[in-house]
Amino acid sequence: MSPTIKDVAKKAGVSIATVSLVIQNHARITTATKTKVLKAIKELNYHPSRSAKGLVTKTTGNIGFILTDDHFLQTEPFYTKIFLGTEFGTRGTNYYVLLATIARDFNSKDELPRFILERSVDGIIIAGKATPDFIERIELLDIPIVFIDYYPTSGNFFTVLIDNINGGIIATKHLVDLGHKEIGFIGGDLPHPSIYDRFAGYKQALEAGGIKFNKKNCVIDEDDPSRPNGYSAAKKLFAQNKKITAIFACNDAMAIGAMQYCTDNKIKIPNDVSLIGFDDVEADIFLNPPLTTIKVPKFELGTEAIHLIENVIKNKSYHNKKKILVPVELIIRNSTRELK
């Protein structure tokens, strides 16, 4: 039989009310009493009821994690790894992570996830892009909200972001350092802040390398950064400029699509064209050739978001907004080489 709060009180020689105050970390409890009660809790292996704690502290012990349902249809589990990072980040804490999805095209008629409607979470983490209608709805909530890999242009939210601008600079500088001057950029969903910032980094690195930006070296009008769109973007890019010697794809999915186009059209990588992606998905090492890319620490994005939202909940600093940038890393494989 599991120990009860009454057993803890008896072992520590205090009242049940005192044990309850210790569990709540109440300031009026002396250090000596707190030490005695915590020792009894540990020795009895007592775990306070989450529902009981919630009634006293007016908290649920839950954090909601929301992403759009289309992410589960993607081949590479980018956001799945972020979710695992949040789950890992709660271990050793008193929080559980509850997962819910919303429609990619969420509108004002759609219903919010049940844990929001029932107020059964203390905070919400939103991974990836969200529609203006969804953002408008959640802005009304008096609850901590953290976005991962996206920062809405409206509203004022906590955010955990990839250092996309620096990643774009690093990727492009790698190609510049290899002697390339005709460097193409392919991207989809340019309004997405992550893609936009990578494109900005690309242009900054060109300027720093003394290379004039050329619109003919860019294809940025694809609907989304997918493999099929990487294929079509590469086709458009070579039609615009046959002198391209290197390509920076805004993510690995588009890079893989571009690689397939090159293979189908007898364009050798890296002998004819160097290619670099962004994300470092698991498939990269199995490509022929293995893809040079920018590594995104997906797991760390999740853990950073959890630590941030826990701190916000604890300190109730809802309006002191904070942005965290998670650094990226260049991973050099065989898809890039020095221009000869």
C-alpha positions in Angstrom: 0.0 0.0 0.0 1.3 3.4 -1.0 2.2 5.8 1.9 -0.2 8.7 2.5 0.3 12.3 3.7 -0.9 11.1 7.1 2.1 8.6 7.2 4.5 11.4 6.4 3.1 13.7 9.1 3.3 10.9 11.7 6.9 10.0 10.8 8.0 13.7 10.8 6.1 14.4 14.0 4.2 17.3 12.4 0.6 18.0 11.4 -0.9 17.1 8.0 -1.3 20.8 7.3 2.4 21.3 7.8 3.3 18.6 5.4 1.0 20.2 2.8 2.7 23.6 3.3 6.1 22.0 2.8 4.9 20.3 -0.5 3.8 23.8 -1.6 7.2 25.2 -0.6 5.5 27.8 1.6 7.7 30.5 3.0 6.4 30.4 6.5 7.8 26.9 7.1 11.2 26.9 9.0 14.2 25.2 7.4 14.4 22.7 10.2 10.8 21.6 9.8 11.1 21.5 6.0 14.2 19.3 6.2 12.5 16.9 8.6 9.4 16.6 6.4 11.4 16.2 3.2 13.5 13.5 4.8 10.3 11.6 5.8 8.9 12.0 2.3 12.1 10.5 0.8 12.3 7.6 3.3 8.7 6.7 2.7 9.0 7.2 -1.1 5.8 9.4 -0.9 4.6 11.0 -4.1 2.0 13.8 -3.5 -1.2 13.5 -5.6 -1.1 15.8 -8.6 -4.8 16.5 -8.3 -4.5 17.3 -4.6 -1.5 19.7 -5.2 -3.5 21.3 -8.0 -6.4 22.1 -5.8 -4.1 23.9 -3.4 -1.8 25.6 -5.8 -4.3 26.2 -8.6 -2.0 24.5 -11.1 -2.5 21.5 -13.2 1.1 20.2 -13.6 0.6 20.0 -17.3 2.2 21.8 -20.3 0.5 21.7 -23.6 2.5 21.0 -26.8 0.7 22.0 -30.1 1.8 21.6 -33.7 -0.1 21.4 -37.0 -1.2 18.0 -38.1 0.7 18.1 -41.4 4.0 17.7 -39.6 3.1 14.0 -38.9 2.9 13.4 -42.6 6.5 14.5 -43.2 9.2 11.9 -43.8 11.7 13.5 -41.5 10.6 13.8 -37.8 11.8 17.3 -37.3 9.1 18.4 -34.8 8.9 14.9 -33.3 12.4 15.3 -32.1 11.6 18.7 -30.7 8.6 17.1 -28.8 10.9 14.4 -27.4 13.2 17.2 -26.2 10.3 18.8 -24.3 9.3 15.4 -22.8 12.9 14.8 -21.7 13.1 18.3 -20.2 10.2 17.6 -17.9 11.9 14.5 -16.4 12.8 15.2 -12.8 10.1 17.9 -12.6 6.5 17.9 -11.6 5.2 18.5 -15.2 3.7 16.3 -17.9 3.6 17.3 -21.6 0.2 16.9 -23.3 0.3 16.7 -27.2 -2.4 18.1 -29.5 -2.6 19.0 -33.1 -4.4 21.7 -35.0 -5.2 22.1 -38.7 -2.5 23.7 -40.9 -5.2 26.1 -42.1 -6.7 26.7 -38.7 -9.4 29.4 -38.9 -11.8 31.2 -36.5 -14.4 28.5 -36.8 -12.1 25.7 -35.6 -12.0 24.6 -32.0 -9.0 25.0 -29.8 -7.4 21.9 -28.3 -9.4 20.5 -25.4 -6.7 21.1 -22.8 -7.0 24.8 -23.6 -10.8 24.9 -23.5 -10.8 22.9 -20.2 -7.9 25.0 -18.8 -6.0 21.8 -17.9 -2.5 23.2 -18.7 -0.3 25.7 -17.0 1.4 26.8 -20.2 1.5 26.1 -23.9 4.4 25.4 -26.3 3.6 25.8 -30.0 6.1 24.3 -32.5 6.3 25.7 -36.0 4.1 28.1 -38.0 0.6 29.0 -36.9 -2.2 30.9 -38.7 -3.2 34.5 -37.8 -6.6 33.2 -36.7 -5.0 30.8 -34.2 -2.6 33.4 -32.9 -5.4 35.9 -32.4 -7.3 33.3 -30.4 -4.4 32.3 -28.1 -3.4 35.9 -27.5 -6.6 36.2 -25.4 -5.4 33.5 -23.0 -3.9 34.6 -19.7 -1.3 31.8 -19.8 2.4 31.5 -20.7 3.0 30.7 -24.3 6.3 29.8 -26.0 6.8 29.4 -29.7 9.5 27.1 -31.1 11.0 27.7 -34.6 8.5 30.6 -35.3 7.9 34.1 -34.2 4.5 35.7 -35.0 4.7 39.1 -36.5 1.7 40.1 -34.3 1.5 39.6 -30.6 4.3 39.4 -28.1 5.4 35.9 -27.2 8.3 34.0 -25.7 10.3 32.3 -28.5 13.0 29.6 -28.8 14.5 30.0 -32.3 17.2 28.4 -34.4 19.9 31.0 -35.2 18.8 31.0 -38.8 20.5 34.2 -39.9 23.9 32.9 -38.7 23.1 29.5 -40.1 22.5 31.1 -43.5 25.8 33.0 -43.2 27.8 29.9 -42.3 26.3 27.8 -45.1 27.0 30.5 -47.8 30.4 31.4 -46.4 31.4 27.7 -46.7 30.6 27.9 -50.4 32.3 31.3 -50.8 35.4 29.9 -49.1 35.5 27.0 -51.6 35.8 29.6 -54.4 32.2 29.7 -55.6 30.8 33.0 -56.9 27.7 31.8 -58.8 25.9 30.6 -55.7 22.2 29.8 -55.9 19.5 29.8 -53.2 16.4 27.8 -53.3 13.6 28.2 -50.8 9.9 27.7 -50.1 7.4 29.5 -47.9 9.6 32.6 -47.7 7.2 34.4 -45.3 8.1 31.8 -42.7 10.6 33.6 -40.4 13.1 30.7 -40.4 13.3 30.6 -44.2 13.4 34.4 -44.5 16.2 34.6 -42.0 18.3 31.9 -43.8 17.8 33.9 -47.0 18.9 37.0 -45.2 22.0 35.2 -44.0 22.7 34.1 -47.6 22.7 37.7 -48.8 24.8 38.9 -45.9 27.5 36.3 -46.6 27.6 37.1 -50.3 28.1 40.8 -49.5 30.8 40.0 -47.0 32.5 37.9 -49.6 32.4 40.7 -52.2 29.8 38.9 -54.4 27.0 41.0 -55.8 23.5 39.6 -55.1 21.8 38.4 -58.2 18.1 37.7 -58.3 18.6 35.2 -61.2 20.5 33.0 -58.6 17.4 32.6 -56.4 14.2 30.6 -56.6 12.1 31.6 -53.5 8.6 31.3 -54.8 7.8 27.7 -54.0 4.8 27.0 -51.7 6.7 25.1 -49.1 10.2 23.7 -48.6 9.5 20.1 -49.6 11.4 17.6 -51.7 9.2 18.0 -54.8 9.6 21.7 -54.6 13.3 21.3 -54.2 13.3 19.4 -57.5 11.3 22.0 -59.3 13.3 24.9 -57.8 16.5 23.4 -59.0 15.0 23.1 -62.5 14.0 26.8 -62.5 17.4 27.8 -61.0 19.4 26.2 -63.8 17.0 27.6 -66.4 17.7 31.1 -65.0 21.5 30.7 -64.8 23.4 27.9 -66.3 26.6 29.1 -64.7 25.5 28.1 -61.2 28.3 26.2 -59.4 26.8 25.9 -55.9 23.4 25.8 -54.3 22.3 26.6 -50.8 18.9 24.9 -50.2 16.9 26.4 -47.3 16.4 23.0 -45.8 17.5 19.4 -46.4 14.2 18.4 -47.9 14.7 20.9 -50.7 18.4 19.9 -51.0 17.4 16.2 -51.5 14.9 17.3 -54.2 17.6 19.4 -55.9 20.0 16.5 -55.7 17.5 14.2 -57.4 17.1 16.8 -60.2 20.8 17.0 -60.7 21.0 13.1 -60.8 18.2 13.0 -63.4 20.0 15.6 -65.6 23.5 14.2 -65.4 24.7 17.1 -63.2 27.3 15.6 -60.9 27.5 16.6 -57.2 30.0 18.0 -56.2 32.0 17.8 -59.4 29.7 20.1 -61.3 27.7 21.7 -58.5 28.3 21.9 -54.8 25.1 21.5 -52.6 24.5 22.4 -49.0 21.3 22.0 -47.0 20.0 23.0 -43.6 18.7 20.8 -40.7 20.9 17.7 -40.7 18.2 15.1 -41.1 19.1 11.4 -40.7 18.7 10.7 -44.4 21.6 13.0 -45.2 24.3 10.4 -44.5 22.7 7.9 -46.8 22.5 10.1 -49.8 25.0 9.8 -52.7 27.0 11.8 -52.0 26.2 12.4 -48.3 24.9 16.0 -47.8 26.9 18.9 -46.4 24.4 20.7 -44.1 23.8 23.0 -41.2 23.0 21.0 -38.1 19.9 22.1 -36.1 19.9 20.8 -32.5 16.2 19.8 -32.5 16.3 18.0 -29.1 17.8 21.1 -27.5 15.1 23.3 -28.9 12.6 21.3 -27.0 14.5 21.3 -23.7 15.1 25.0 -23.9 11.4 25.7 -24.4 10.5 23.6 -21.4 13.1 25.3 -19.2 11.8 28.7 -20.4 8.1 28.0 -19.8 8.8 26.4 -16.4 10.6 29.6 -15.4 7.8 31.8 -16.6 5.2 29.7 -14.8 7.2 29.8 -11.6 7.9 33.6 -11.7 4.6 34.6 -13.3 6.6 36.9 -15.6 4.1 36.6 -18.5 4.8 40.0 -19.9 8.6 40.1 -19.8 9.0 38.5 -23.2 12.2 36.7 -24.0 13.8 35.3 -27.2 16.3 32.4 -27.0 18.6 31.7 -30.0 19.9 28.1 -30.3 23.2 27.9 -32.2 23.8 25.8 -35.3 26.8 23.9 -36.7 28.3 23.3 -40.1 28.5 19.6 -41.0 30.8 19.1 -43.9 30.3 15.9 -46.0 30.8 15.1 -49.6 28.3 17.2 -51.5 30.5 20.3 -51.5 34.1 20.8 -52.8 36.5 23.5 -53.8 35.8 25.1 -57.2 38.5 24.2 -59.7 
